[in-house]
Amino acid sequence: MKKNTLIGRSVPGLALAALIVLAGVALQATPTVPGTPSAATAVLEYKMPAGRTLTYQSKSEETQVMEVMGQSMDTHSTNSSTVTFKSKG
């Protein structure tokens, strides 16, 4: 009678998984062909008239209640930010 072992079954599976991972890494490391679009060459920009100002405001609030080793801890934080861009044209 043939004895089934966990190690005997997992070695081919691990080898296949390692081969797939290495193939994926090799594909990611392949350089792109010059002249073809890629994420590295993408340019995202606003098209606005010269002198126009664009302002973004953000506000976030967070409340957290947790119990650690029998002690209750309540925390509350409020954050706000403002970012302003002025167009060159």
N, C-alpha and C positions, 0 to 999 in steps of 0.2 A: 504494500500500500504506500502511495506517495504522500509524503508529509508536506502540507502547505504551511509556509512560514510568511510572516508579514514582511520580513526583510527581503526575501526572494521575490516578492511581488512588487515591492516599492522601488527597487533599483532600476528596472526599465522605465518606470514612470518618472522617476527623478531625472534620468538621463534625457528623456524626451522633453521634460519641462525645461531643463538647462539648455537644450538645443534651441527651443523656441525663444527663450529669453535672450540668448546670444544672437540669434537671427534678428530679433527686434532691435537690439542695441546696434548691430551692424547697419541696419536700415536707417536708424536715427543719425548715425555718424557719417552717412554718405553725404558728400558735399553736393550742393545744388548746382545745376548747370547755369553758367552766366547767361543773362538775358531772359531767364524764365522767372515768373513771379513767385515769390515766396513770402512767408510771414516776416522774415528779416528785412525785406526790402519794401514792405508796405508803409506808406506814409498817410497818416490820418491828420487832417487839418481842417480848420474852419475857414470858410470863404465868407469874409465880412468886409464891409467898406472900411477904409482907413480911419483910424481914430475912434471907432466904435468900442465901447466897453461892455464886457460880458461878466456878470457876477454870479457865482454859485454860493448858496448858503446851505449849511447842513447842521442839523441838531439831532442829538441822540440822547436817550435816557435809558439807564439800566438799573434795575433793582434786583438784588439777590439776597435770598435768605437761606442760610445753611446751618446745619448743626454738626459740630466737630467735637468729638470726645465729651459729649454732654453739654457743651456750651453753644448757645445760639449766636450767630453772627449775621447782622443785617448790614448790607452795604447798598449805597445809592450813589450813582455817578451821573453827571450831566456833562455832555461835551457839545461844543458848537464850534464851527469853523466857517470862514468866509474866504473865498478865493476869487480874485479879480484878474481878468485878462484884458489887455488893450490891443486892438488889431493894428498891425503895421500897414495893412492894405494889400 
